[in-house]
Amino acid sequence: MGTESGLSRIEQQFAFIKEIDGVKEVVRQSYIKDGSRKENDAEHSWHLAMMALLLGEYANEAIDLLRVISMVLVHDIIELDAGDTYAYDEAGNATKRERELAAADRIFHILPKDQAEYLNGLWEEFEENITPESKFAHTLDNIQPMMLNDATGGKAWKEHQVRLSQIMKRQEKTKEGSASLWEYARENFLESNLESGVIIRD
């Protein structure tokens, strides 16, 4: 059965699946653990999905784990068009929402309407950061780069001369998804890099 696009349902689904292969080419600022190169969005999303699967027991509230995994797999697809905006890039973050809304409208609507609405809804839920699932997804999204920075001796932090105040502002709501994961990350990924001077105190 055809659709308004002239494609059948399965053709639309495969068109989307092929389109999002491009997520493998969207390079982030975080380095992989050996510091040899920067990770891409596909690797990042997979890593968060594995973290959700393994660390779901530490969520502050009861969560639908499948929804969290689905959310983290979807949350950066919009960067196909919008690009990766570095957490501490003030100019980039000023236009981020506008760019991402346009990207979501194009990319998700390659799919049949019901699936487009479902994926777009997951992305919006993540962005709004209100539900227990989105809060936990944000906790993972915030902690994973900290872990990789620690593993690489703060390589990305040093490149961007990141200050403690910037990190703490970004991490303001991290504990809302999991207080215990935030405390672990603070003690194990942040404190040693402060003591060594990798992170600039201010």
N, CA and C atoms as a LAMMPS dump frame, in Angstrom:
ITEM: TIMESTEP
0
ITEM: NUMBER OF ATOMS
606
ITEM: BOX BOUNDS ff ff ff
-5.0000000000000000e+02 5.0000000000000000e+02
-5.0000000000000000e+02 5.0000000000000000e+02
-5.0000000000000000e+02 5.0000000000000000e+02
ITEM: ATOMS id mol type element x y z
1 1 1 N 0.85 -1.204 0
2 1 2 C 0 0 0
3 1 3 C 0.882 1.249 0
4 2 1 N 0.584 2.17 -0.878
5 2 2 C 1.376 3.385 -0.994
6 2 3 C 0.988 4.447 0.013
7 3 1 N 1.773 5.5 0.075
8 3 2 C 1.531 6.617 0.989
9 3 3 C 1.608 7.907 0.191
10 4 1 N 1.474 9.042 0.878
11 4 2 C 1.569 10.344 0.21
12 4 3 C 2.919 10.519 -0.484
13 5 1 N 3.961 9.914 0.081
14 5 2 C 5.296 10.033 -0.521
15 5 3 C 5.44 9.152 -1.755
16 6 1 N 4.438 8.266 -1.97
17 6 2 C 4.532 7.344 -3.093
18 6 3 C 5.269 6.065 -2.752
19 7 1 N 5.818 6.007 -1.531
20 7 2 C 6.549 4.829 -1.088
21 7 3 C 5.655 3.97 -0.199
22 8 1 N 5.863 2.679 -0.231
23 8 2 C 5.153 1.786 0.677
24 8 3 C 5.71 1.97 2.087
25 9 1 N 5.017 1.416 3.063
26 9 2 C 5.459 1.531 4.462
27 9 3 C 6.879 0.998 4.634
28 10 1 N 7.133 -0.194 4.105
29 10 2 C 8.462 -0.79 4.286
30 10 3 C 9.53 0 3.531
31 11 1 N 9.162 0.593 2.406
32 11 2 C 10.119 1.427 1.677
33 11 3 C 10.466 2.678 2.472
34 12 1 N 9.475 3.262 3.123
35 12 2 C 9.744 4.426 3.986
36 12 3 C 10.654 4.033 5.146
37 13 1 N 10.389 2.88 5.735
38 13 2 C 11.192 2.431 6.872
39 13 3 C 12.637 2.193 6.474
40 14 1 N 12.846 1.574 5.33
41 14 2 C 14.218 1.35 4.889
42 14 3 C 14.883 2.647 4.436
43 15 1 N 14.115 3.577 3.915
44 15 2 C 14.685 4.883 3.559
45 15 3 C 15.219 5.583 4.808
46 16 1 N 14.465 5.496 5.898
47 16 2 C 14.904 6.091 7.162
48 16 3 C 16.136 5.375 7.7
49 17 1 N 16.087 4.047 7.679
50 17 2 C 17.219 3.256 8.191
51 17 3 C 18.497 3.591 7.423
52 18 1 N 18.37 3.738 6.1
53 18 2 C 19.539 4.111 5.292
54 18 3 C 19.994 5.535 5.612
55 19 1 N 19.036 6.446 5.785
56 19 2 C 19.372 7.843 6.097
57 19 3 C 20.164 7.964 7.388
58 20 1 N 19.744 7.231 8.416
59 20 2 C 20.411 7.391 9.718
60 20 3 C 21.762 6.698 9.784
61 21 1 N 22.149 5.984 8.727
62 21 2 C 23.52 5.482 8.673
63 21 3 C 24.503 6.646 8.768
64 22 1 N 24.038 7.827 8.342
65 22 2 C 24.886 9.019 8.409
66 22 3 C 25.262 9.433 9.817
67 23 1 N 24.546 8.923 10.822
68 23 2 C 24.882 9.229 12.211
69 23 3 C 26.298 8.75 12.546
70 24 1 N 26.744 7.731 11.821
71 24 2 C 28.106 7.219 12.032
72 24 3 C 29.17 8.238 11.627
73 25 1 N 28.766 9.239 10.849
74 25 2 C 29.72 10.235 10.352
75 25 3 C 29.689 11.541 11.148
76 26 1 N 28.768 11.65 12.121
77 26 2 C 28.682 12.873 12.928
78 26 3 C 29.661 12.74 14.091
79 27 1 N 30.721 13.507 14.038
80 27 2 C 31.807 13.396 15.025
81 27 3 C 31.527 14.297 16.224
82 28 1 N 31.701 13.739 17.399
83 28 2 C 31.51 14.464 18.655
84 28 3 C 32.848 15.006 19.16
85 29 1 N 32.808 15.706 20.293
86 29 2 C 34.044 16.251 20.867
87 29 3 C 34.744 15.266 21.806
88 30 1 N 34.01 14.283 22.319
89 30 2 C 34.608 13.304 23.226
90 30 3 C 35.476 12.314 22.459
91 31 1 N 36.617 11.984 23.049
92 31 2 C 37.5 10.974 22.48
93 31 3 C 37.121 9.59 23.005
94 32 1 N 37.37 8.551 22.197
95 32 2 C 37.218 7.196 22.712
96 32 3 C 38.295 6.969 23.771
97 33 1 N 38.165 5.901 24.545
98 33 2 C 38.947 5.76 25.777
99 33 3 C 40.461 5.739 25.58
100 34 1 N 40.938 5.309 24.398
101 34 2 C 42.392 5.318 24.201
102 34 3 C 42.907 6.649 23.67
103 35 1 N 41.989 7.605 23.432
104 35 2 C 42.38 8.941 23.002
105 35 3 C 42.815 9.044 21.56
106 36 1 N 42.649 7.967 20.786
107 36 2 C 43.181 7.953 19.415
108 36 3 C 42.32 8.739 18.428
109 37 1 N 41.045 8.868 18.705
110 37 2 C 40.142 9.602 17.82
111 37 3 C 38.892 9.988 18.597
112 38 1 N 38.09 10.863 17.989
113 38 2 C 36.833 11.257 18.607
114 38 3 C 35.74 10.241 18.259
115 39 1 N 34.812 10.076 19.169
116 39 2 C 33.702 9.154 18.919
117 39 3 C 32.692 9.803 17.976
118 40 1 N 31.859 8.975 17.366
119 40 2 C 30.774 9.513 16.552
120 40 3 C 29.439 9.315 17.272
121 41 1 N 28.396 9.893 16.72
122 41 2 C 27.088 9.85 17.375
123 41 3 C 26.527 8.442 17.504
124 42 1 N 26.781 7.59 16.51
125 42 2 C 26.276 6.224 16.58
126 42 3 C 26.933 5.475 17.737
127 43 1 N 28.234 5.652 17.887
128 43 2 C 28.95 5.015 18.995
129 43 3 C 28.46 5.544 20.337
130 44 1 N 28.248 6.836 20.401
131 44 2 C 27.765 7.46 21.628
132 44 3 C 26.392 6.913 22.027
133 45 1 N 25.477 6.845 21.064
134 45 2 C 24.124 6.373 21.353
135 45 3 C 24.12 4.913 21.776
136 46 1 N 24.922 4.088 21.097
137 46 2 C 25.054 2.677 21.495
138 46 3 C 25.599 2.571 22.921
139 47 1 N 26.586 3.384 23.231
140 47 2 C 27.206 3.348 24.555
141 47 3 C 26.174 3.702 25.643
142 48 1 N 25.357 4.713 25.372
143 48 2 C 24.32 5.098 26.329
144 48 3 C 23.288 3.993 26.496
145 49 1 N 22.927 3.32 25.399
146 49 2 C 21.965 2.22 25.484
147 49 3 C 22.508 1.096 26.366
148 50 1 N 23.79 0.787 26.226
149 50 2 C 24.409 -0.23 27.082
150 50 3 C 24.454 0.23 28.533
151 51 1 N 24.745 1.512 28.747
152 51 2 C 24.75 2.045 30.117
153 51 3 C 23.363 1.929 30.741
154 52 1 N 22.334 2.249 29.964
155 52 2 C 20.963 2.144 30.471
156 52 3 C 20.652 0.706 30.862
157 53 1 N 21.027 -0.23 30.019
158 53 2 C 20.771 -1.649 30.271
159 53 3 C 21.447 -2.116 31.557
160 54 1 N 22.656 -1.63 31.798
161 54 2 C 23.444 -2.086 32.944
162 54 3 C 23.201 -1.288 34.218
163 55 1 N 22.854 -0.015 34.079
164 55 2 C 22.797 0.875 35.242
165 55 3 C 21.389 1.324 35.625
166 56 1 N 20.386 0.769 34.972
167 56 2 C 19.007 1.178 35.237
168 56 3 C 18.597 1.058 36.696
169 57 1 N 19.233 0.142 37.418
170 57 2 C 18.897 -0.061 38.833
171 57 3 C 19.217 1.162 39.697
172 58 1 N 20.016 2.082 39.188
173 58 2 C 20.402 3.256 39.98
174 58 3 C 19.529 4.485 39.726
175 59 1 N 18.506 4.342 38.913
176 59 2 C 17.6 5.472 38.667
177 59 3 C 16.912 5.885 39.955
178 60 1 N 16.693 7.18 40.12
179 60 2 C 16.025 7.683 41.324
180 60 3 C 14.603 7.158 41.463
181 61 1 N 13.93 6.983 40.319
182 61 2 C 12.543 6.531 40.307
183 61 3 C 12.412 5.288 39.443
184 62 1 N 11.288 4.591 39.59
185 62 2 C 11.02 3.457 38.712
186 62 3 C 10.951 3.957 37.265
187 63 1 N 11.608 3.244 36.366
188 63 2 C 11.649 3.674 34.966
189 63 3 C 11.261 2.523 34.041
190 64 1 N 10.756 2.893 32.875
191 64 2 C 10.531 1.958 31.784
192 64 3 C 11.852 1.878 31.027
193 65 1 N 12.605 0.808 31.254
194 65 2 C 13.961 0.71 30.719
195 65 3 C 13.981 0.69 29.194
196 66 1 N 12.997 0.02 28.58
197 66 2 C 12.942 0.005 27.124
198 66 3 C 12.753 1.416 26.581
199 67 1 N 11.97 2.22 27.28
200 67 2 C 11.758 3.606 26.824
201 67 3 C 13.053 4.414 26.937
202 68 1 N 13.802 4.199 27.998
203 68 2 C 15.083 4.895 28.141
204 68 3 C 16.032 4.487 27.022
205 69 1 N 16.142 3.189 26.76
206 69 2 C 17.028 2.707 25.707
207 69 3 C 16.604 3.269 24.355
208 70 1 N 15.295 3.254 24.099
209 70 2 C 14.785 3.813 22.839
210 70 3 C 15.127 5.295 22.728
211 71 1 N 14.984 6.007 23.837
212 71 2 C 15.229 7.45 23.855
213 71 3 C 16.691 7.777 23.551
214 72 1 N 17.617 7.048 24.175
215 72 2 C 19.027 7.364 23.944
216 72 3 C 19.476 6.95 22.541
217 73 1 N 18.813 5.96 21.958
218 73 2 C 19.137 5.593 20.579
219 73 3 C 18.649 6.648 19.593
220 74 1 N 17.598 7.367 19.961
221 74 2 C 16.976 8.361 19.078
222 74 3 C 17.516 9.772 19.295
223 75 1 N 18.017 10.071 20.497
224 75 2 C 18.197 11.464 20.919
225 75 3 C 19.149 12.293 20.059
226 76 1 N 20.102 11.666 19.389
227 76 2 C 21.059 12.441 18.588
228 76 3 C 20.873 12.287 17.076
229 77 1 N 19.815 11.612 16.646
230 77 2 C 19.582 11.442 15.21
231 77 3 C 19.463 12.789 14.509
232 78 1 N 18.892 13.771 15.194
233 78 2 C 18.7 15.096 14.597
234 78 3 C 20.027 15.764 14.232
235 79 1 N 21.127 15.288 14.81
236 79 2 C 22.429 15.877 14.511
237 79 3 C 22.906 15.545 13.095
238 80 1 N 22.188 14.658 12.403
239 80 2 C 22.45 14.447 10.974
240 80 3 C 22.406 15.769 10.216
241 81 1 N 21.404 16.598 10.553
242 81 2 C 21.248 17.906 9.909
243 81 3 C 21.799 19.034 10.78
244 82 1 N 21.547 18.946 12.073
245 82 2 C 21.87 20.058 12.979
246 82 3 C 23.331 20.073 13.396
247 83 1 N 24.024 18.948 13.244
248 83 2 C 25.41 18.844 13.678
249 83 3 C 25.51 18.69 15.184
250 84 1 N 26.678 18.271 15.628
251 84 2 C 26.927 18.151 17.07
252 84 3 C 27.286 19.525 17.618
253 85 1 N 26.553 19.968 18.628
254 85 2 C 26.847 21.244 19.279
255 85 3 C 27.577 20.961 20.58
256 86 1 N 28.818 21.414 20.678
257 86 2 C 29.611 21.152 21.874
258 86 3 C 28.943 21.773 23.089
259 87 1 N 28.965 21.04 24.184
260 87 2 C 28.256 21.442 25.402
261 87 3 C 28.603 22.856 25.863
262 88 1 N 29.867 23.271 25.629
263 88 2 C 30.313 24.566 26.147
264 88 3 C 30.464 25.628 25.054
265 89 1 N 29.825 25.395 23.926
266 89 2 C 29.841 26.349 22.809
267 89 3 C 28.623 27.269 22.945
268 90 1 N 28.814 28.449 23.506
269 90 2 C 27.689 29.354 23.774
270 90 3 C 27.003 29.813 22.493
271 91 1 N 27.774 30.157 21.484
272 91 2 C 27.19 30.622 20.222
273 91 3 C 26.39 29.503 19.556
274 92 1 N 26.958 28.313 19.533
275 92 2 C 26.272 27.174 18.934
276 92 3 C 24.998 26.813 19.665
277 93 1 N 25.035 26.888 20.971
278 93 2 C 23.857 26.544 21.765
279 93 3 C 22.738 27.568 21.623
280 94 1 N 23.081 28.785 21.226
281 94 2 C 22.065 29.827 21.046
282 94 3 C 21.139 29.507 19.876
283 95 1 N 21.636 28.779 18.875
284 95 2 C 20.825 28.438 17.695
285 95 3 C 20.466 26.949 17.649
286 96 1 N 20.855 26.23 18.675
287 96 2 C 20.702 24.768 18.67
288 96 3 C 19.254 24.326 18.52
289 97 1 N 18.351 24.893 19.3
290 97 2 C 16.958 24.447 19.283
291 97 3 C 16.329 24.638 17.901
292 98 1 N 16.554 25.767 17.295
293 98 2 C 15.987 26.052 15.974
294 98 3 C 16.497 25.052 14.939
295 99 1 N 17.795 24.791 14.951
296 99 2 C 18.39 23.845 14.004
297 99 3 C 17.867 22.43 14.23
298 100 1 N 17.71 22.061 15.491
299 100 2 C 17.286 20.702 15.791
300 100 3 C 15.811 20.47 15.478
301 101 1 N 14.975 21.462 15.674
302 101 2 C 13.558 21.323 15.325
303 101 3 C 13.383 21.098 13.823
304 102 1 N 14.121 21.857 13.034
305 102 2 C 14.052 21.69 11.582
306 102 3 C 14.548 20.311 11.174
307 103 1 N 15.607 19.855 11.837
308 103 2 C 16.156 18.532 11.54
309 103 3 C 15.161 17.434 11.897
310 104 1 N 14.537 17.552 13.054
311 104 2 C 13.564 16.551 13.491
312 104 3 C 12.405 16.468 12.514
313 105 1 N 11.95 17.621 12.053
314 105 2 C 10.814 17.655 11.127
315 105 3 C 11.141 16.923 9.825
316 106 1 N 12.356 17.089 9.339
317 106 2 C 12.732 16.413 8.087
318 106 3 C 13.005 14.924 8.302
319 107 1 N 13.873 14.629 9.253
320 107 2 C 14.4 13.265 9.363
321 107 3 C 13.343 12.269 9.838
322 108 1 N 12.633 12.602 10.908
323 108 2 C 11.658 11.648 11.435
324 108 3 C 10.518 11.41 10.445
325 109 1 N 10.214 12.411 9.635
326 109 2 C 9.089 12.272 8.714
327 109 3 C 9.442 11.556 7.409
328 110 1 N 10.628 10.998 7.342
329 110 2 C 10.928 10.022 6.296
330 110 3 C 10.125 8.749 6.572
331 111 1 N 9.858 8.508 7.841
332 111 2 C 9.126 7.321 8.294
333 111 3 C 7.63 7.441 8.037
334 112 1 N 6.901 6.309 8.099
335 112 2 C 5.435 6.383 8.117
336 112 3 C 4.979 7.244 9.295
337 113 1 N 3.828 7.878 9.169
338 113 2 C 3.364 8.871 10.129
339 113 3 C 3.384 8.379 11.571
340 114 1 N 2.916 7.168 11.832
341 114 2 C 2.84 6.687 13.217
342 114 3 C 4.233 6.552 13.831
343 115 1 N 5.173 6.03 13.056
344 115 2 C 6.528 5.882 13.584
345 115 3 C 7.257 7.217 13.663
346 116 1 N 6.969 8.105 12.719
347 116 2 C 7.549 9.457 12.783
348 116 3 C 7.121 10.153 14.065
349 117 1 N 5.85 10.061 14.39
350 117 2 C 5.328 10.698 15.598
351 117 3 C 5.908 10.057 16.854
352 118 1 N 6.086 8.744 16.832
353 118 2 C 6.642 8.042 17.989
354 118 3 C 8.087 8.468 18.249
355 119 1 N 8.923 8.456 17.212
356 119 2 C 10.323 8.83 17.388
357 119 3 C 10.467 10.309 17.723
358 120 1 N 9.671 11.144 17.069
359 120 2 C 9.712 12.57 17.382
360 120 3 C 9.294 12.808 18.832
361 121 1 N 8.31 12.039 19.284
362 121 2 C 7.86 12.149 20.671
363 121 3 C 8.937 11.75 21.661
364 122 1 N 9.68 10.686 21.345
365 122 2 C 10.792 10.276 22.204
366 122 3 C 11.85 11.376 22.282
367 123 1 N 12.15 11.97 21.112
368 123 2 C 13.157 13.039 21.082
369 123 3 C 12.688 14.243 21.899
370 124 1 N 11.431 14.646 21.727
371 124 2 C 10.898 15.782 22.489
372 124 3 C 10.878 15.48 23.99
373 125 1 N 10.54 14.254 24.347
374 125 2 C 10.531 13.874 25.768
375 125 3 C 11.931 14.004 26.352
376 126 1 N 12.931 13.563 25.593
377 126 2 C 14.319 13.708 26.044
378 126 3 C 14.672 15.175 26.224
379 127 1 N 14.311 15.995 25.252
380 127 2 C 14.637 17.416 25.298
381 127 3 C 13.97 18.114 26.479
382 128 1 N 12.725 17.744 26.77
383 128 2 C 11.986 18.394 27.858
384 128 3 C 12.531 18.006 29.224
385 129 1 N 13.08 16.809 29.348
386 129 2 C 13.754 16.377 30.58
387 129 3 C 12.846 16.483 31.817
388 130 1 N 11.635 15.946 31.693
389 130 2 C 10.659 16.019 32.783
390 130 3 C 10.319 14.643 33.345
391 131 1 N 10.162 13.658 32.478
392 131 2 C 9.76 12.321 32.923
393 131 3 C 10.931 11.6 33.592
394 132 1 N 10.647 10.589 34.43
395 132 2 C 11.738 9.817 35.043
396 132 3 C 12.679 9.222 34
397 133 1 N 12.107 8.765 32.871
398 133 2 C 12.931 8.162 31.818
399 133 3 C 13.859 9.187 31.173
400 134 1 N 13.339 10.374 30.89
401 134 2 C 14.182 11.39 30.25
402 134 3 C 15.242 11.916 31.215
403 135 1 N 14.9 12.01 32.476
404 135 2 C 15.888 12.453 33.466
405 135 3 C 17.036 11.448 33.577
406 136 1 N 16.688 10.167 33.566
407 136 2 C 17.73 9.146 33.648
408 136 3 C 18.562 9.132 32.365
409 137 1 N 17.903 9.295 31.226
410 137 2 C 18.626 9.357 29.944
411 137 3 C 19.62 10.522 29.948
412 138 1 N 19.211 11.658 30.498
413 138 2 C 20.107 12.809 30.596
414 138 3 C 21.276 12.535 31.529
415 139 1 N 21.016 11.846 32.616
416 139 2 C 22.104 11.482 33.525
417 139 3 C 23.172 10.701 32.774
418 140 1 N 22.754 9.709 32.011
419 140 2 C 23.706 8.906 31.235
420 140 3 C 24.426 9.76 30.196
421 141 1 N 23.684 10.616 29.505
422 141 2 C 24.239 11.467 28.46
423 141 3 C 25.262 12.448 29.014
424 142 1 N 25.078 12.865 30.251
425 142 2 C 26.008 13.8 30.88
426 142 3 C 27.234 13.105 31.472
427 143 1 N 27.034 11.898 31.971
428 143 2 C 28.126 11.197 32.652
429 143 3 C 29.08 10.522 31.666
430 144 1 N 28.556 10.019 30.553
431 144 2 C 29.405 9.293 29.614
432 144 3 C 30.594 10.119 29.11
433 145 1 N 30.398 11.387 28.718
434 145 2 C 31.569 12.181 28.303
435 145 3 C 32.551 12.434 29.448
436 146 1 N 32.048 12.545 30.661
437 146 2 C 32.938 12.706 31.817
438 146 3 C 33.824 11.483 31.967
439 147 1 N 33.224 10.308 31.834
440 147 2 C 33.979 9.066 31.942
441 147 3 C 35.073 8.997 30.879
442 148 1 N 34.725 9.371 29.633
443 148 2 C 35.706 9.327 28.555
444 148 3 C 36.784 10.39 28.738
445 149 1 N 36.417 11.549 29.237
446 149 2 C 37.422 12.57 29.526
447 149 3 C 38.4 12.076 30.577
448 150 1 N 37.872 11.437 31.613
449 150 2 C 38.745 10.903 32.649
450 150 3 C 39.67 9.827 32.076
451 151 1 N 39.117 8.96 31.227
452 151 2 C 39.902 7.862 30.649
453 151 3 C 41.036 8.366 29.765
454 152 1 N 40.854 9.541 29.152
455 152 2 C 41.861 10.085 28.231
456 152 3 C 42.731 11.168 28.876
457 153 1 N 42.687 11.245 30.195
458 153 2 C 43.468 12.284 30.862
459 153 3 C 42.92 13.674 30.62
460 154 1 N 41.61 13.738 30.386
461 154 2 C 40.965 15.034 30.186
462 154 3 C 41.262 15.666 28.837
463 155 1 N 41.468 14.85 27.82
464 155 2 C 41.921 15.359 26.515
465 155 3 C 41.006 16.434 25.944
466 156 1 N 39.71 16.173 25.902
467 156 2 C 38.782 17.176 25.349
468 156 3 C 38.643 18.37 26.283
469 157 1 N 38.642 18.129 27.583
470 157 2 C 38.574 19.238 28.542
471 157 3 C 39.771 20.173 28.343
472 158 1 N 40.952 19.597 28.171
473 158 2 C 42.153 20.42 27.989
474 158 3 C 42.117 21.179 26.667
475 159 1 N 41.66 20.521 25.611
476 159 2 C 41.589 21.179 24.301
477 159 3 C 40.716 22.429 24.343
478 160 1 N 39.633 22.339 25.108
479 160 2 C 38.672 23.445 25.163
480 160 3 C 38.845 24.323 26.406
481 161 1 N 39.867 24.032 27.201
482 161 2 C 40.15 24.794 28.425
483 161 3 C 38.88 24.944 29.281
484 162 1 N 38.282 23.798 29.537
485 162 2 C 37.016 23.776 30.271
486 162 3 C 37.252 24.075 31.749
487 163 1 N 36.375 24.91 32.28
488 163 2 C 36.465 25.332 33.677
489 163 3 C 35.454 24.572 34.522
490 164 1 N 35.735 24.478 35.808
491 164 2 C 34.853 23.77 36.737
492 164 3 C 33.436 24.346 36.71
493 165 1 N 33.319 25.662 36.651
494 165 2 C 31.994 26.289 36.656
495 165 3 C 31.166 25.853 35.445
496 166 1 N 31.817 25.661 34.293
497 166 2 C 31.111 25.2 33.091
498 166 3 C 30.582 23.779 33.283
499 167 1 N 31.439 22.93 33.833
500 167 2 C 31.029 21.539 34.068
501 167 3 C 29.871 21.481 35.052
502 168 1 N 29.976 22.22 36.14
503 168 2 C 28.938 22.152 37.174
504 168 3 C 27.62 22.734 36.681
505 169 1 N 27.676 23.738 35.81
506 169 2 C 26.445 24.279 35.24
507 169 3 C 25.769 23.238 34.357
508 170 1 N 26.581 22.552 33.53
509 170 2 C 26.028 21.502 32.664
510 170 3 C 25.47 20.346 33.484
511 171 1 N 26.069 20.088 34.627
512 171 2 C 25.675 18.932 35.432
513 171 3 C 24.617 19.265 36.493
514 172 1 N 24.04 20.451 36.427
515 172 2 C 23.071 20.886 37.448
516 172 3 C 21.953 19.887 37.691
517 173 1 N 21.444 19.266 36.634
518 173 2 C 20.287 18.386 36.761
519 173 3 C 20.639 16.907 36.655
520 174 1 N 21.925 16.597 36.571
521 174 2 C 22.335 15.203 36.398
522 174 3 C 21.822 14.313 37.529
523 175 1 N 21.864 14.826 38.737
524 175 2 C 21.433 14.026 39.893
525 175 3 C 19.934 13.749 39.89
526 176 1 N 19.155 14.492 39.1
527 176 2 C 17.708 14.278 39.076
528 176 3 C 17.339 12.929 38.476
529 177 1 N 18.203 12.381 37.64
530 177 2 C 17.967 11.056 37.079
531 177 3 C 18.521 9.954 37.945
532 178 1 N 19.654 10.227 38.564
533 178 2 C 20.292 9.256 39.455
534 178 3 C 21.293 9.969 40.349
535 179 1 N 20.927 10.14 41.595
536 179 2 C 21.827 10.786 42.55
537 179 3 C 23.073 9.933 42.767
538 180 1 N 22.915 8.614 42.786
539 180 2 C 24.056 7.743 43.057
540 180 3 C 25.036 7.72 41.88
541 181 1 N 24.533 7.738 40.643
542 181 2 C 25.446 7.782 39.497
543 181 3 C 26.178 9.121 39.42
544 182 1 N 25.482 10.208 39.733
545 182 2 C 26.147 11.51 39.746
546 182 3 C 27.242 11.539 40.805
547 183 1 N 26.959 11.001 41.986
548 183 2 C 27.957 11.007 43.055
549 183 3 C 29.167 10.166 42.655
550 184 1 N 28.918 9.027 42.028
551 184 2 C 30.017 8.183 41.562
552 184 3 C 30.861 8.936 40.529
553 185 1 N 30.196 9.568 39.574
554 185 2 C 30.913 10.307 38.526
555 185 3 C 31.7 11.469 39.109
556 186 1 N 31.094 12.178 40.042
557 186 2 C 31.781 13.323 40.666
558 186 3 C 33.05 12.867 41.369
559 187 1 N 32.941 11.781 42.127
560 187 2 C 34.086 11.295 42.899
561 187 3 C 35.161 10.673 42.01
562 188 1 N 34.747 9.953 40.965
563 188 2 C 35.697 9.157 40.19
564 188 3 C 36.163 9.806 38.89
565 189 1 N 35.378 10.701 38.325
566 189 2 C 35.739 11.297 37.035
567 189 3 C 36.093 12.779 37.145
568 190 1 N 35.648 13.424 38.205
569 190 2 C 35.828 14.872 38.324
570 190 3 C 36.94 15.246 39.304
571 191 1 N 36.885 14.668 40.498
572 191 2 C 37.787 15.096 41.572
573 191 3 C 39.262 14.946 41.202
574 192 1 N 39.647 13.814 40.636
575 192 2 C 41.07 13.6 40.309
576 192 3 C 41.55 14.572 39.241
577 193 1 N 40.668 14.941 38.324
578 193 2 C 41.041 15.892 37.26
579 193 3 C 41.093 17.328 37.775
580 194 1 N 40.377 17.589 38.842
581 194 2 C 40.505 18.882 39.509
582 194 3 C 41.838 18.952 40.246
583 195 1 N 42.148 17.878 40.95
584 195 2 C 43.392 17.835 41.731
585 195 3 C 44.627 17.929 40.841
586 196 1 N 44.551 17.318 39.653
587 196 2 C 45.712 17.317 38.737
588 196 3 C 45.812 18.608 37.921
589 197 1 N 44.768 19.454 37.968
590 197 2 C 44.777 20.698 37.225
591 197 3 C 44.271 20.579 35.807
592 198 1 N 43.79 19.399 35.413
593 198 2 C 43.232 19.222 34.073
594 198 3 C 42.025 20.122 33.891
595 199 1 N 41.172 20.138 34.917
596 199 2 C 40.011 21.044 34.921
597 199 3 C 40.427 22.32 35.635
598 200 1 N 40.147 23.445 35.029
599 200 2 C 40.533 24.74 35.59
600 200 3 C 39.545 25.158 36.686
601 201 1 N 40.048 25.413 37.861
602 201 2 C 39.209 25.892 38.95
603 201 3 C 38.899 27.371 38.752
604 202 1 N 37.67 27.763 39.083
605 202 2 C 37.339 29.196 39.025
606 202 3 C 36.324 29.53 40.105
